[in-house]
């Protein structure tokens, strides 16, 4: 029993990935999912626990079957998930309410917390604004669903929900728990003061356990559903971004990383609970004790590329099937022939993060040249999407440098967006620093697998194992000419974005997304 299983719940998909003790990926199963809105409640998104658990079970069975190790070869399982999403349960442990990370229905409640000054107090203590965190959501439940409020006996984060499904135990960890907005960052546990602001009993919140702690074994029911052995240990995991940092060995203060998945997180590790006084970026606990992480979030960067693939790239998908490669490979090959600036096409999608007032312009492409279809076309739009994500990362990097008082000399780029060749190149040229790509792109899952291995006694500690398995595949150096071009392109894109945002703010266009309370 030397393999470990990681279950990773992203905004756009779920994955089950099996690793050996050297950090090599043995097999994986993946399913895409979407989160429906609740009729009558704008901004709402529902996490369907029943349907999504079925997808997770499919992923697990697929990965186990493909790995060749069999259920008996998996020593332990752990989890990672999108942050902020929560699940509520009744006294029997049945789920009665759940939402993913970007649910933003609690507009009035977030506004109330802002108006009475509680939002700022929560931010100073917990490191995140009330837009998509639990305080406003719990107040919304009290106001709009009193029956659920009456029945609540347990509250967990989404990564905790997976562990509860597997083991029957309710716990959280500091990394994902702190994304609730209800933590005391310095103490790395629940804040009684914030819980009382939400008018919820303290005892519905689970005990906090550090990542890598064993909480039980797979229950007979979960064994039947997933095909895992009942002797498989269930181990505390954590938040997807922090797990991604662990999976590439980024645990020391000062290290800067861009985790490119459904969202892009530009992060720096710090050795104290450093909170941005301007409430632009947010701060969460790292998976390692006595470490924290400051991050800026590029909203929907990976999901935007998935949307474009499915909406406009049937030709590339057909070519990919004929060649036996991922459609993104074909898309990037075509876009690589387009020069910096995407032949004038601008992609307007994610905005720079401003936690206290986070709103995005209406998603759009600008400045097609109808007299030049050979250069101004849907292939140029692919590059424009990738450039827009890089511009957001550059904006966040500037805030991080200002906040921590250091000049960044290089970044690590991991996650699904790092699998290709064009996006890392655009990122290096935009940032003007070397961009290092780890061998393992599924670093979030690897981080969870490391935690599982520590719980099973396969590794001495999560930090030691992370340093042991990290390997850099390649480093992309910035091209000086391209970087100089991107300096001006970034400034122009930023100015255009601000003007485009005005149209959404005036109510003329629908924003990509608007946080509650903005």
Secondary structure, 3 states (H helix, E strand, C coil): CCEEEEEEECCCEEEEEEECCCCCEEEEEEEECCCCCCCCCCCCCCCCHHHHHHHHHHHHHHHHHHHCCCHHHEEEEEEEECCCCEEEECCCCCEEEEECCCCCCCHHHHHHHHHCCHHHHHHHHHCCCCCCCHHHHHHHHHHHCHHHHHHCCEEEEHHHHHHHHHHCCCEECHHHHHHHCCEECCCCEECHHHHHHCCCCHHHECEECCCCCEEEECCHHHHHHHCCCCCCEEECCEEHHHHHHHHCCCCCCCCEEEEECCCEEEEEEECCCCCCCCCCCEEEECCCCCCEEEEEEECCHHHHHHHHHHHHCHHHHHHHHHHCCCHHHHHHHHHCCCCCCHHHCEEECCCCCCCCCCECCCCEEECCCCCCCCCCCHHHHHHHHHHHHHHHHHHHHHHHHHHHCCCCCEEEEECHHHCCCHHHHHHHHHHCCEEEEECCCCHHHHHHHHHHHHHCCCCCCHHHHHHHHCCEEEEECCCHHHHHHHHHHHHHHHHHHHHHHHHHHCCCCCCCCECCCC
